[in-house]
């Protein structure tokens, strides 16, 4: 019998956030992971995409760190009380940091402003005629020195007996209005002069006026979530921010593509939960803008990607910066045996949760293998979008995966010329453009979104009718994540994999990994090139284990035999 969220041990504040998120009953991974996290145990969980892994760790983590968040705010409120000296009152920030961001303390703001106003108060003093004759204004600026190099004079300020000056100035200067006369005037400001402080700064709050302000003093983070992509970090923020509005906690997201200074300011105001991508987090740590000394819970989302050869050096630095007595949570759709040794070294008596077998795809996704030549892929995709493919109707949202950024850009241009509404997403696109493209695709404003594997991990977009693997992924795990973007929330989705003759080997690796054959499917009415290769329907899903010295009679006698097994 399925339990409710209240039966899992969540408090009333978290339950209020769950209700606002629209969650009714917990998913299997949530039902098993939430009690384990609340009990203080390390967790390693693998579940299919679209099963609610984000909420499975976000909800209990916020509840675990809630006492720390409350204590930090009470301590900060006490330090900001009238007559209390702030903890960092003796520190000063004299200029910009190494990254160019300027840290301004609230203690010395009004005093500095008062000094500047006192120094510049003489700017408002009237300028009399005597000062003009002496070629110097009331502020002490040497105007006589500048008149030696400029023949143009200040009209209306010269005395009557200075005939030479009037004679020189007359042809070049407009006569002053009669209303001016001898009334005091203010010399024109030079661009190089220091500007007066903005009037709004005169009302800058002091420490006494900031009593009870939740952003008065920095603290935390008490929990850290590390994720491989910016889009996944933003998605986690969408879930966590709703719950934080009920608990009063604060979440900060740091990732590449966003303004460095803004993220620094957010961290300086305090943070309960920090969501970060590895690269940006390392940059902030190196510049000493964030400390992980108070982290009590460390979460690695999409752990299989975080622990591969590319990300492991950064992850290792982050893990080392966290306290040893922390709680560690690892969540992913696939946790292959190759990283089990690394995972075991990070965890202490973990609770193992496996909702699906490694490599298992969702039952709601219908897979189709489309043998085609490399030169006909764009034509086949165009025909598929117009006819609807196996679904029989034109799809409203289609997610197309390419292997490289240049190939994604070329495909986008081709589809736009064909009359389709298309957006593109890859690592070279600005963060704002990526967010805009994802939002347009989520709202249905564009029919096709062409992307690299940046979209394959943890992106939750409902209503995707079909996923097209324009290029066969080289990593079998990426195939599972790609096709998991469709068929979510119980809906039926279609996944098409275009396989060219030079992509047979990665296709076979996918079938070995999933232990299932991808059925061949041809688009009716499409004129296929004879150079395509159609895989043998009786091919095996078990990888051959022959040694290089076995099967000597069969080696070298054709593509259907040899030590590499039967691929066709």
C-alpha positions in Angstrom: 0.0 0.0 0.0 1.3 3.4 -1.0 2.1 5.8 1.9 1.4 9.5 2.0 4.0 12.2 2.4 2.9 12.8 5.9 3.5 9.1 6.8 7.1 9.4 5.5 8.0 11.7 8.4 7.9 15.2 6.7 7.0 18.1 8.9 4.2 20.6 8.3 6.3 23.2 6.6 7.6 20.7 4.0 4.2 19.2 3.6 2.8 22.7 2.8 5.5 23.0 0.0 4.6 19.5 -1.3 1.0 20.6 -1.6 1.9 23.7 -3.5 4.1 21.6 -5.8 1.0 19.6 -6.6 2.4 16.2 -5.4 -0.3 13.9 -4.2 1.3 10.5 -3.5 5.1 9.7 -3.3 6.7 7.7 -6.1 8.6 4.5 -5.3 12.0 6.2 -5.1 10.5 9.0 -2.9 8.8 6.4 -0.6 12.1 4.6 0.1 14.6 7.5 0.0 12.8 10.1 2.2 12.7 8.0 5.4 16.3 6.9 4.9 17.6 10.5 4.5 15.5 11.6 7.6 17.1 8.8 9.6 20.6 10.3 8.8 21.8 7.5 6.6 23.9 7.8 3.4 21.8 6.8 0.3 22.7 5.5 -3.1 19.6 5.4 -5.4 19.0 4.5 -9.0 15.7 5.1 -10.7 14.4 5.8 -14.1 14.1 9.3 -15.4 10.9 11.0 -14.6 10.3 9.2 -11.3 10.8 12.2 -8.9 14.4 11.8 -7.8 14.8 15.6 -7.3 12.0 15.7 -4.7 13.3 12.4 -3.2 16.4 14.2 -1.9 15.3 17.9 -1.8 12.4 17.4 0.6 14.2 15.5 3.4 17.4 17.5 3.0 15.6 20.8 3.7 14.0 19.2 6.8 17.4 17.8 8.0 19.1 21.2 7.9 16.1 23.2 9.2 17.4 23.3 12.8 20.8 24.7 11.6 18.9 27.3 9.5 16.9 28.4 12.5 20.0 28.6 14.7 21.9 30.7 12.2 19.1 33.2 11.8 18.7 33.6 15.6 22.4 34.2 15.9 22.4 36.7 13.2 19.4 38.5 14.6 21.2 38.8 17.9 24.3 40.3 16.3 22.1 42.8 14.4 20.2 43.9 17.5 20.6 47.6 18.7 23.9 48.1 20.6 25.3 44.7 19.5 28.5 44.7 17.6 28.5 42.6 14.4 30.7 39.6 14.3 32.8 41.0 11.4 32.8 44.6 12.5 36.6 44.7 12.6 36.9 43.5 9.0 36.9 45.9 6.0 36.6 45.5 2.3 38.6 48.3 0.7 38.0 47.5 -2.9 37.0 45.0 -5.5 37.7 41.3 -5.1 39.8 39.3 -7.4 36.9 38.7 -9.7 36.0 42.3 -9.9 33.0 42.2 -7.5 32.9 44.9 -4.9 31.9 44.0 -1.4 30.4 46.8 0.6 29.8 46.6 4.3 26.7 48.2 5.9 28.7 49.4 8.9 30.8 52.1 7.2 28.4 53.0 4.4 26.7 56.0 5.9 29.9 57.4 7.4 31.8 57.2 4.1 28.8 58.9 2.5 28.9 61.7 5.1 32.6 62.4 4.5 32.0 62.7 0.8 29.1 65.1 1.2 31.1 67.3 3.5 34.0 67.5 1.1 31.8 68.3 -1.8 29.5 70.8 -0.1 31.5 73.7 -1.4 30.3 72.8 -4.9 27.0 74.5 -4.1 28.6 77.8 -3.0 27.9 80.8 -5.3 30.6 82.1 -7.6 31.2 85.8 -7.3 32.7 88.1 -9.8 35.9 88.5 -8.0 36.6 84.9 -8.3 35.9 85.0 -12.0 38.4 87.9 -12.4 41.0 85.8 -10.6 40.1 82.9 -13.0 39.2 80.6 -10.1 35.9 79.4 -8.9 34.7 78.8 -5.4 35.6 75.1 -5.5 39.2 75.9 -6.1 39.4 74.7 -9.7 42.0 76.6 -11.8 39.9 78.1 -14.5 42.6 80.7 -15.4 44.9 78.0 -16.6 42.3 76.6 -18.9 41.6 80.1 -20.4 45.1 80.4 -21.5 44.6 77.5 -23.9 41.0 78.3 -24.9 39.9 81.6 -26.4 36.3 80.9 -25.6 35.2 82.9 -22.5 32.4 82.5 -20.0 29.9 85.1 -21.1 28.1 87.3 -18.5 30.7 86.9 -15.8 33.4 89.3 -16.8 33.6 92.9 -15.3 33.0 96.0 -17.3 36.5 97.3 -17.0 38.1 94.2 -18.5 37.8 95.4 -22.0 40.4 93.0 -23.5 38.6 90.0 -22.2 35.3 91.3 -23.4 36.6 92.1 -26.8 38.0 88.7 -27.2 35.0 87.0 -25.9 32.4 89.0 -27.8 32.6 87.3 -31.2 32.6 83.8 -29.8 30.2 84.0 -26.9 26.4 84.5 -26.8 25.2 87.4 -24.7 24.0 86.4 -21.3 20.3 86.9 -20.5 19.4 90.1 -18.8 17.9 88.2 -15.9 21.3 86.8 -15.0 23.1 90.1 -14.3 25.4 89.6 -11.3 23.5 86.7 -9.9 25.7 83.9 -8.8 26.3 81.1 -11.3 27.8 77.7 -11.1 30.7 76.7 -13.4 30.1 73.8 -15.8 31.2 70.5 -14.5 34.1 68.7 -16.1 33.7 65.0 -16.9 36.8 64.2 -14.9 35.4 65.7 -11.7 34.1 63.4 -9.1 30.4 63.1 -9.1 28.4 63.7 -6.0 27.1 60.6 -4.3 23.6 59.6 -5.3 20.9 61.0 -3.0 19.5 57.6 -2.4 22.6 56.5 -0.5 21.9 59.2 2.2 19.1 57.0 3.4 21.2 53.8 3.5 20.2 51.6 6.4 22.5 51.2 9.4 22.9 48.1 11.4 20.3 49.3 13.8 17.7 49.6 11.0 18.5 46.1 9.7 17.3 44.3 12.8 15.2 41.3 11.7 16.4 41.5 8.1 16.9 37.9 6.9 19.7 39.0 4.6 21.8 41.0 7.1 24.7 38.5 7.8 26.2 35.6 5.8 25.8 32.0 6.9 25.9 28.4 5.5 25.6 26.6 3.3 24.4 23.7 5.3 23.6 21.4 2.4 25.2 21.2 -1.1 23.7 19.7 -4.3 26.2 19.2 -7.1 24.8 18.7 -10.6 26.5 18.3 -14.0 24.4 20.8 -16.1 23.0 24.3 -15.7 19.6 23.3 -16.8 19.4 20.6 -14.2 20.5 23.1 -11.5 17.8 25.5 -12.6 15.3 22.7 -12.4 16.3 21.7 -8.9 15.9 25.4 -7.9 12.3 25.4 -9.3 11.4 22.6 -6.9 13.4 23.7 -3.9 12.3 27.4 -4.1 8.6 26.5 -3.7 9.3 24.5 -0.5 11.7 27.2 0.8 8.8 29.8 0.7 7.0 27.7 3.2 10.0 26.9 5.4 11.7 30.3 5.3 14.9 28.9 4.1 17.1 30.3 1.3 18.5 28.6 -1.8 21.3 29.9 -3.9 22.2 28.6 -7.3 25.7 29.1 -8.8 26.5 27.9 -12.3 28.4 29.0 -15.3 26.9 31.4 -17.8 25.5 33.7 -15.0 27.0 36.8 -13.6 29.8 36.0 -11.1 29.2 39.2 -9.0 25.5 38.5 -8.5 26.2 35.0 -7.3 28.8 36.4 -4.8 26.3 38.9 -3.4 23.7 36.1 -3.0 26.2 34.0 -1.0 27.2 37.0 1.1 23.6 37.3 2.2 23.5 33.8 3.5 22.5 30.4 2.1 20.9 27.3 3.5 21.0 25.1 0.4 23.5 25.6 -2.3 22.9 24.1 -5.8 26.0 24.3 -8.0 27.7 23.0 -11.1 31.3 21.8 -10.4 33.2 24.4 -12.5 31.6 27.5 -11.0 31.7 26.1 -7.5 35.5 25.5 -7.8 36.0 29.1 -9.0 34.1 30.5 -6.0 36.1 28.2 -3.6 39.4 29.4 -5.1 38.5 33.0 -4.6 37.3 32.3 -1.1 33.7 33.4 -1.7 32.2 30.3 -0.4 33.2 27.8 2.4 31.9 24.3 2.6 33.0 23.8 6.3 29.3 23.9 7.5 28.0 21.4 4.9 26.1 18.6 6.7 24.5 17.0 3.6 26.2 16.5 0.3 24.1 15.4 -2.7 25.5 14.3 -6.1 22.8 14.4 -8.6 23.3 12.3 -11.8 26.1 10.6 -9.9 27.2 8.4 -12.8 28.1 11.5 -14.8 29.6 13.3 -11.8 32.0 10.5 -11.1 33.2 9.7 -14.6 36.7 10.5 -15.8 35.9 14.1 -16.8 34.2 15.3 -13.6 35.9 13.2 -11.0 38.9 15.6 -10.3 36.5 18.5 -9.6 34.1 16.3 -7.5 37.1 15.0 -5.5 38.1 18.6 -4.6 34.6 19.4 -3.6 34.2 16.3 -1.5 37.5 17.0 0.2 36.4 20.5 1.2 33.3 19.1 2.9 33.4 17.9 6.5 34.1 14.2 7.0 31.1 13.6 9.2 28.6 14.7 6.6 25.7 12.8 5.1 26.2 11.8 1.5 23.4 11.1 -1.1 23.9 9.8 -4.6 21.0 9.8 -7.1 21.1 8.8 -10.7 19.1 6.9 -13.4 22.0 4.6 -13.9 24.8 3.6 -11.5 27.0 1.2 -13.5 29.3 -1.3 -11.7 32.3 0.6 -13.0 31.8 3.4 -10.4 30.8 1.1 -7.5 34.3 1.2 -6.0 34.4 5.0 -6.1 31.0 5.2 -4.6 31.7 2.8 -1.7 34.7 4.9 -0.7 32.5 8.0 -0.3 29.6 6.4 1.6 29.3 4.9 5.1 26.8 2.0 5.4 24.5 3.4 2.7 20.9 2.5 2.1 20.8 1.1 -1.4 17.7 1.9 -3.4 17.2 0.4 -6.9 13.9 1.1 -8.5 15.0 -0.2 -11.9 17.7 -2.4 -13.2 20.7 -0.6 -14.6 20.2 0.1 -18.2 16.4 -0.6 -18.1 14.3 1.8 -20.2 10.8 3.0 -19.4 7.9 0.9 -20.4 6.0 3.9 -21.7 8.6 4.6 -24.4 8.3 2.8 -27.8 11.7 2.4 -29.3 12.3 2.4 -33.1 15.5 1.7 -35.0 15.8 3.6 -38.3 18.6 2.3 -40.6 19.5 5.1 -43.0 22.6 6.4 -44.8 24.4 9.3 -43.3 23.4 11.6 -46.2 19.7 10.9 -45.8 19.3 11.6 -42.1 18.1 15.2 -42.6 15.6 14.1 -45.3 14.3 11.3 -43.0 13.9 13.7 -40.1 12.0 16.2 -42.2 9.6 13.5 -43.4 9.2 12.2 -39.9 8.2 15.6 -38.6 5.6 16.1 -41.4 4.0 12.6 -41.2 4.2 12.0 -37.4 6.0 8.7 -37.8 4.7 5.7 -35.8 2.3 7.8 -33.9 0.4 8.7 -37.1 -0.1 12.4 -36.2 2.2 15.4 -36.4 4.1 15.8 -33.1 3.8 19.0 -31.2 7.1 18.7 -29.3 10.1 16.8 -30.7 13.5 16.7 -29.0 16.4 15.9 -31.4 19.8 14.9 -30.1 23.0 15.5 -32.1 26.6 14.5 -31.2 28.3 17.8 -31.7 27.5 21.5 -31.4 28.3 22.3 -35.1 26.0 19.5 -36.2 23.2 20.9 -34.0 23.6 24.4 -35.6 23.6 23.0 -39.1 20.5 20.9 -38.4 18.7 23.9 -36.9 19.4 26.0 -40.1 18.1 23.2 -42.3 14.9 22.7 -40.4 14.2 26.5 -40.3 14.6 26.6 -44.1 12.1 23.7 -44.3 9.5 25.8 -42.5 9.7 24.3 -38.9 9.8 26.3 -35.7 13.2 25.3 -34.2 15.5 26.3 -31.3 18.9 25.0 -30.4 20.7 24.2 -27.2 24.3 23.4 -26.6 27.3 24.5 -24.4 28.3 27.4 -26.6 24.9 29.1 -26.3 24.6 31.9 -23.7 22.8 30.9 -20.6 19.9 33.4 -21.3 19.5 31.9 -24.8 19.4 28.4 -23.4 16.8 29.3 -20.8 14.7 31.1 -23.4 14.9 28.1 -25.8 13.9 25.7 -23.1 11.0 27.9 -21.9 9.7 28.3 -25.5 9.9 24.5 -26.0 8.1 23.9 -22.7 5.3 26.3 -23.6 4.9 24.8 -27.1 6.1 28.0 -28.9 8.6 25.9 -30.9 8.0 22.4 -32.4 11.6 21.1 -32.5 14.4 21.6 -30.1 17.8 20.5 -31.4 20.3 19.8 -28.6 23.5 18.0 -27.6 23.6 15.8 -24.5 23.3 18.9 -22.3 19.5 18.2 -22.5 19.7 14.4 -21.8 20.2 14.6 -18.1 17.4 15.3 -15.7 15.5 17.8 -17.7 11.8 17.6 -16.9 9.7 18.8 -19.8 6.2 17.3 -19.9 4.4 16.6 -23.2 7.4 15.6 -25.4 5.9 13.5 -28.1 9.0 12.1 -29.6 12.8 11.9 -29.1 15.0 11.5 -32.1 18.6 10.3 -31.8 19.9 12.0 -34.9 23.3 10.6 -34.0 23.7 7.3 -32.1 25.2 8.2 -28.7 28.6 6.8 -28.0 27.8 6.2 -24.3 25.0 3.6 -23.8 23.9 5.4 -20.6 23.3 8.6 -22.6 20.8 6.6 -24.7 18.8 5.7 -21.6 18.8 9.3 -20.5 17.9 10.6 -23.9 14.8 8.5 -24.6 13.8 9.1 -21.0 12.8 12.6 -21.9 9.6 11.3 -23.5 7.0 9.0 -22.1 6.9 10.8 -18.7 4.0 10.9 -16.2 2.4 7.8 -17.6 2.1 9.1 -21.2 3.3 7.1 -24.2 6.3 8.4 -26.1 8.3 7.4 -29.2 12.0 7.2 -29.5 13.7 7.1 -33.0 17.3 6.2 -33.4 18.9 7.0 -36.8 21.7 4.5 -37.4 24.1 4.9 -40.3 26.6 2.1 -41.4 29.4 3.7 -39.4 27.3 3.7 -36.2 26.6 0.0 -35.9 29.2 -0.5 -33.1 27.8 2.1 -30.7 24.3 0.7 -31.4 25.5 -2.8 -30.4 27.0 -1.4 -27.2 23.5 0.1 -26.4 21.8 -3.3 -26.9 24.4 -5.0 -24.7 23.8 -2.4 -22.0 20.0 -2.6 -22.1 19.9 -6.3 -22.8 17.2 -5.7 -25.4 17.1 -5.3 -29.2 15.8 -2.1 -30.7 13.2 -3.1 -33.3 13.8 -2.0 -36.8 11.2 0.5 -38.2 10.9 2.1 -41.6 8.9 5.2 -42.5 6.3 4.3 -45.1 6.7 6.0 -48.4 10.3 7.1 -47.8 12.8 6.3 -50.5 15.8 4.8 -48.6 19.2 4.6 -50.1 20.5 1.2 -50.9 23.8 1.9 -49.0 22.1 1.6 -45.7 22.7 -1.5 -43.5 19.8 -3.2 -41.8 20.9 -5.1 -38.7 20.0 -8.8 -38.4 16.8 -9.3 -36.4 18.3 -12.4 -34.9 21.3 -10.6 -33.4 22.3 -11.4 -29.8 22.1 -9.1 -26.9 25.0 -10.8 -25.1 28.4 -9.5 -25.8 30.9 -11.9 -27.3 33.7 -13.0 -25.0 36.1 -14.8 -27.4 39.8 -14.2 -26.9 42.0 -13.0 -29.8 43.4 -16.5 -30.2 40.2 -18.4 -30.3 38.1 -19.1 -33.4 41.1 -19.0 -35.7 39.2 -20.8 -38.5 36.6 -18.2 -38.6 38.7 -15.1 -38.2 39.0 -13.0 -41.3 36.2 -14.7 -43.2 33.6 -12.0 -43.3 31.8 -9.4 -41.2 29.5 -12.0 -39.8 32.2 -14.0 -38.0 35.3 -13.5 -36.0 36.2 -12.6 -32.4 33.9 -9.6 -32.3 30.7 -11.6 -32.6 27.8 -11.3 -35.0 26.7 -7.7 -35.4 24.5 -8.1 -38.4 
